């Protein structure tokens, strides 16, 4: 009886840990859709939305934040503000 209980307990622990590991491996750090939602707001008034969304999501994934509003407010996210392209222009919209 004790052997059966120990075997079942061990099996349960192994299955639970593998399930948790596989679930966490596919979850983004910031939560499902965080960057997409924030960047959709940020780029809602952009002239070239696809380009704005592309660079906003790159910056969001690297910086873990997006400034509020559609323009400015970059003081809220220094990493986002300080990212530059090779020519010295801001990378993040």
C-alpha positions, -999 to 999 in steps of 0.1 A, spaced: 0 0 0 28 24 9 46 16 -24 15 23 -44 10 56 -27 46 66 -31 45 57 -68 13 76 -74 27 106 -56 59 106 -76 40 102 -109 17 131 -100 47 153 -92 65 145 -124 34 151 -146 25 184 -128 60 198 -131 62 189 -168 28 205 -174 38 237 -155 71 239 -174 55 235 -208 28 260 -200 53 286 -188 76 281 -218 49 295 -241 38 325 -219 54 359 -226 69 377 -196 45 406 -197 13 386 -202 -7 377 -232 -10 405 -256 6 432 -234 28 448 -261 1 444 -288 -25 462 -268 -2 490 -257 12 495 -291 -22 495 -307 -30 525 -286 4 541 -291 1 538 -329 -36 545 -333 -30 579 -350 2 570 -369 4 576 -406 21 543 -413 6 520 -387 23 488 -397 58 503 -393 48 520 -360 34 487 -347 65 468 -357 90 491 -340 67 497 -310 65 460 -304 103 455 -308 109 483 -282 82 470 -259 97 435 -259 131 449 -251 121 476 -226 90 460 -210 70 492 -213 53 516 -237 46 553 -229 10 562 -226 -9 581 -252 -2 584 -290 27 608 -288 53 620 -263 53 609 -227 86 591 -233 98 601 -198 76 573 -185 99 547 -201 135 558 -202 146 526 -221 120 533 -248 131 569 -250 168 562 -252 168 536 -280 183 551 -311 190 539 -347 225 542 -361 219 577 -374 210 589 -339 172 592 -345 147 576 -320 140 540 -328 108 537 -308 76 556 -319 
